[in-house]
Amino acid sequence: MIKFCLLLGALLLWSPVAARAAEKPNVVFIAIDDQNNWIGCLGGHPMAKTPNIDKLAARGTMFTNAHCQAPLCNPSRTSIMVGLRPSTTGIHGLQPWFRDVPQWADLVSLPNHFEDNGYKTLSAGKIYHSWRAPRKGEKRPEFQVTGPAGGIGSKPPEKLVKGVPFGDHPLLDWGVWPPDNDDTSKGDYQVASWAVEELEKLPNDEPFFLAAGFFLPHVPCYATQKWHDLYPNDESILPEVRDDDRDDTPRSSWWIHWSLPEPRLKWVQESGQWVNLVRSYLACTSFVDSQVGRIMDALEKSGKADNTIVVLWGDHGWHLGEKGITGKNTLWERSTKVPLIFAGPGIKAGQSCNLPVELLDMYPTLVDLAGLPSVPHLEGISIKPQLQNANTPVGRPAITSHNQGNFSVVNEQWRYIHYVDGAEELYDVVNDPHEYYNLAEKRRGVCAMMKKYLPKIDAGPVPGSGSRILTLYDKIPVWEGKPILPDAPIPHDLED
């Protein structure tokens, strides 16, 4: 009997299930650029159609109160990949690459850490903001294998939308393209195709970290007709906005803006482009969802799904008219709230968590889920406890910064915004989800409570951050090196 039990135990130990349990889990890491919470399962827009992302959320945990560290690509993505806040690194702008900043050049990034622990690392599309391939002289590449850069892909011979402010910037375009309903020329289709091919050929006995970064729904918002046809071509598609929504916001909310190609709501309304822009953004979102579906189908067919952690995230949100603007660059919900979904081994299925979490938490969480050694410099926390029980307290709010000295602090009840000149905003996000009513003067106690969470480190921009930034140096806002005093006019392209 004893021999039988020992034999049975040995057989169980070497069964396929036990063998898979002993393996390191794979990671599929999916990024979507400029994706706000207009996702079906997140309910950010009632018409949003994203069946593949919804399916992923159903088999994992969805965070409905997740926020980026910066509402701008480079600082957000740098923060995610190195595990430090922009207010710590001083990387606030579209440049520089963090390896070019001497004090951060040797940081162990997220893919570095997985590589150091036996993983094969692969990447295609937009994961870092401007990184595409290993640079000459680098100690090692961020990823061992790199695929297509992705991006816009096929473009019309001339812009579809003409006369947009900012000199008719080439990125400021949207509409139906290509006209033949062929998605294969799009950069995101090529990124997904690469991921599908890699999943098919990756061996079962070597753990991998595969990253795929999608460009859309970043402008130019080009999608083929079949994706536009999912949405009505009328005003029923528009988000709810108020004409007086900026009346109780401080002037500081303009000072923090980068000079980016982002037309004001007034222009898209007067030009008859608001419906077209919103419809195009949603069409692009649905197209990207289809590419997520292609990767998930390939993962299932590969036989690796049961031992693969999938995390899907957006680098920051995007306004479609809310607060009078289109674009990012703000500390309100539409800019900071993002999709964040985990699924796979060690993650409870069918959960929705409304506790405040940060994209900064992805690095330590993936390390924790994979059972890798901890990384001492990380400023985020592991949200593995919330992935197993969505009601487990997090213990701190989510913090977003935009340029030096400007922060939002969000918990389940409140959004507090503190600007570098001392101006404040406060919104009751439960009772005022659109953030229409600034309660900062009426609820001073809440402001004081939320203010305590502001980061103690608030680094200024590192060299190479660029000059096209509105910020406050020595307590005076500047525009391209020239001070803007409180009684001076706002630069013309920042007027609402």
Protein Blocks (a to p, Z undefined) as FASTA:
>chain_A
ZZmmmmmmmmmmmgmklmmmmpccdddddddehiafkdfklomafkbccfklmmmmmmmc
cdfbbccfbfcfklmmmmmmnopafklnopabfbdcfklpmklmmpccfklmmmmnopac
ddehjfbfmlmbdcehiabdfbfbdcdeeinmpadfbdfbghiahhipaklgcdjddfko
paklpmklmmmmmmmmmmmmpcfkbccddddddfblcdcddddfklmmmpccbfklpccd
dfklmmmccfklmmmpccdddddfklmmmnopmmmmmmmmmmmmmmmmmmmmmmmmmmmm
nopmmmcccddddfbdcdehighiacehiabfklmpccdddedehiaehiacfbdcdfkl
mmmmmmmmnopacdfkbmbdcfklmmmomklcfhiacdddehehiacdddfkbccdddfk
opacdddfklmmnomaccklmmmmlmmmmmmmpcfbdcdddehiajabcddeehiaceeh
iacdfkbccdfklcZZ
